[in-house]
Amino acid sequence: MERGTLNDLLAFAAVARERSFTRAAAVLGMSPSALSHAMRALEERLGVRLLARTTRSVAPTEAGERLLQSLNPALSDIEGGLEALAEWRDNPSGTVRITTFAYAARMVLVPKLPAFLLAHPDIRVEVIIEDGLTDIVTSGFDAGIRLGETVDKDMIAVRVGPELRTVVVGTPAYFARIPPPETPYDLERHACIGYRLTTSGGLLPWEFEKDGKEIKIRTSGPLVVNDGELPAAAVREGVGLGYLMEHDVADEIASGALVQVLDDWCPPFPGFHLYHPSRRQSPPALRALIAALSVK
């Protein structure tokens, strides 16, 4: 095989994974126009169309998907060989691709990632923020950060944050208008700020547990959002009750600005975990990141 063809196949795999000439070009260190030209040349040499292009996106054709499936094992072996060489270096190096969601990034990565990058100048970390659960294997990620209860059992999971707790809160002025709920079922007569994970998905239920009994309540109220900041802002203004992370409102509960209710129905649950496939040996760069983020 000619060296140019091997390079083009590597470039094709990057485009197919990233679904973008711009992002793939950044990964490969070349211009998008040069990458597009290389892909057209590869398609001409092979005599088959590998990529379906539109003005806004690019995706593998059926032939392209088949080629990518054939390439992935070989590319994984090559990456594994290069990662093994890193064991011989004094400092770990390489790229770590992580998928997570905004709140986890704020709680886990913001406090620790900058210092980690300064301490490991040869490591590059790419973080993709997305609300939905992502298959990290098929999507080409090295790891993900999610709540421990959502991590698949076949993954290796490392705790990177303390236990979390959601609490129900409202302002004193709100409870002056409507008596506090005594059980989760009483929420039916309250104005509750709802959260929708996606524009087409259903409202997330408020989950409670007491004495081994689990309850999910479908609430209703004047506001439904898919942003983490708006619910707290609405609750602080007395619009309704919020189902919020205790960490975010602990100071306001302590000061009396917010009143917590249904406390005995809100037990803690597993916090954030970094998870990755159960490979025999993780890349040195990923191991270094895990060591920096893990909770001892």
N, C-alpha and C positions, 0 to 999 in steps of 0.2 A: 504494500500500500504506500502511495506517495505521502510524504510528510504533510503536504498541503491538504490532502484529503482528510488526514487524521485531525489536523487543526480545525478544519471546517466541521467535522463531525462533533468535536468538542463544543464548537460554537453553536451548532444546531441544538445540541442537548441543553445548552444554557438558555437559548431562545424558547425552546419547548417548555422548559420548567418555569421560566419567568413570565411567559405569555406577553412579552414586551421586548422590542428591540432596544429601547432606551435602557431598561433595567439590565438586560443581558449584556449590553455594551459596557455598562458601568462595571459589571462583575468581571468582564473579560479585559477591561482596560483598552477599549477601542471605541471609535466613533460609531453611532447608530447607522450612518450611511455606509461605512465600510463593512459593517456587519451584514446589512441588508444585501449589499453587493456580493458578499461571500456566500450568502445563502442561495441567491439566485444562481451563482456559478455552480454550487454543489448540486442544485436541482437539475441544472442542464447536464452535468456530468453523469448523474444517476438516471436521468431520463424520466423522472417522476416528481410530481409536486409534493413537497413535504410540509409546507406551511400555508395556511389559509390566512390571507391578509385583508384587513379592512382599514378604514381611515383611523380607527380608534383601538384596534386590538390585533393580535396575531395568535394563532393557535395551530397545533399540528393537525394535518389531515389524517385520514385513516392510515395512509401509508406512513406518515410521519410518526404516528403513535406506535405503529409496529416497529419502526426503526428504533424509536426511543426505548421500547421495551427490550430490544436486542442489545442496545448499547449500555443500558443501566448496569447490568452485572459487571461488564468489563470496566466501566468507569468507576464503579465502587471498588473494584480490585486495585485500580490505579491509585485512587484516593487513599485506600488503605495502605498501599505501599509507601506513598509519600508521607502519610501520617506516621507510619512506623519509623521513618527516618528521623522524624522530629524527636524521637526518644534519645537520639544521639546528640541533640543540641542541649546547651545549658538552659535555654529559655524556651518554653512552649511557643508555638507559632501556628498560624493558620486562621481560617475563618469559621466562626460559629454562627449559624443561622437559627434564630429563635422565633417562635410564634407565641403570642400572648394577647391579653386584652388590656385596655387602658388602665383599669384600676390596679391590676396586678403589676403592670409596668411601673406605676407610680409608687406602689408600696414596696416592691422588691428591687427593681432595677435602679430607680432614681437615687436611692440612698447609697448604693454600693457600686454600680457599674462605672461611673467616672473614675473612681480610685483604682478599680481593677484595670481599666484601660491604661492609665498612667503607669501602673506597675508592670504591665505586660505590653510593651510597645509593638511586639511582633504578632499580637493577636488582633484580629478584626472581628467585631461583633455586629451582626445585622439583625435588627429587631423588627418584626412585622406585627403591627397591632391590628387585631380583628376580633370581633365579638364571638363569631361562630367557632365551634370546635373544628379543628383541622387535623386531618390525617398527616402526621409529621413525616411518615415514611414515604408516602406517595407524593407529597408536596415538596420533598427535598429539604426538610428542616432537620437540624441536628437535635433539637430539643424544643420543648414547649413549657410554659409556666401556666398552670391552671389550679383551680381548687382541687384538693386531694381527692374529694369524693367523685370527681368527674374523670379522673385519670384511668385509662384502661388497665386491667389487671396484668396484661402481658408486658407492660412497660416497667422500667426501673424508675422509681420515683424517690426524690430526695426532698425533704422538707426545707423550704427556703423562707418560711415565715411562721409566726405563732398561730395558735388557734384563733379563729375569728368568731364573731357573733353578730347577728343582726338583731336590732331592737326596734320597738315601735315607740315613736316619740311624737309629741305635739307641744304647742306653746301653752302656757298657763291661760292665756286669753281664749284659746280654742276650747280648752276644757271648762272654762267658765260658761261657755255657750252650750256645750254638749258633755254630759257626764262621761268620765273615762270608762273604757270597756273593762269588764271583769273577766271575760273569756274571749277567745278569738272569734266566737260566733257573734259577739256583740259588734264586731267591726261592720256588720251589714248596715248599721244605722249611722256609720261615720263616713265622712269624706276622706277617702284614702288616695294618696298619690300613687298612680300606677306606673309600672315600667314594662315596656315592650322591647324584647331583645332585638327584633328586626321589624322592618316596616310591614311585613306580611305575617309575622308570627303572632301568637296569642299573648295575652298579658301574663306576666310571671305571677304565679300565686305566692301568697305570703305563707311561709311554712312554719309550723309550730310543733313542739313536742313536750309532753309532760307525762311522767309516770309510764313511760313506754308507749304512750299513745301519740301518734303523729296525725296532724291535721293540716290540710292545705285549704286556704281560704281565697276565693276569687273575689277580690275587692272591687269597688267602684268609687269614682270621685270626679272632681272637676278637671283633673289634669292627668294625662298619660304622656310619658316621655320615653326616649331611648338614649338619654344622656344622663350621666351620673351626677352632674352638678345641679340640675334644675330641681329635682325632688327636694333636696335639702334647702334650697332657697325658698321654695314654696312653703315648706313646713315652717321655716323660721318666720315667715310673714303671717302665719296662722291660717293658711289656706286649707290645710287638712293634716291628716296623720301621715307620717312617713315610716317606711320600713327600711332603715338605714344601717350602715355598718357602725357598730359601737365605737370603733376607733375614731371615726370622723366626727362624732358628736359628744364624746366623753366630757370634754371641757364644758360644753353648754349644759349638759345634764348636771355636772357638778356645781355650776354656777346658778342653776335654777332657770336659765333661759329656756330650756326645754325640759319637759316632764316625760319620764319613761314609764310605760305601762306594760302589762302582761309580762313582767320580768321573768316569772317562773315558767313561762311557756317558751322561753328563748334560750336554749342551751347552746354552748359553743359547738363548733364543727371544725373538721380538719381545714387548716389554712392552705396557703399556696405551696405547691410542690413543683419542682423542676423535674420533668420526666423525659426519658429518651429510650430508644429501642434497646432491647436486651442483647446488645452485641457482646462478643467475648471480651473485647477491649475497646474502651472509649478513646477517642482522639485526645491527645495531651491538652489541646486548647480547651476542649469541653471539660476535661477533668479539672483544669485550673479554674474555670469559671464556676463549676459546681462547688469547689472548695471555698471560693470567695463568697458565694451566695448562701451556702447551707447554714442552717441553724444548728449550732452545737448542742 
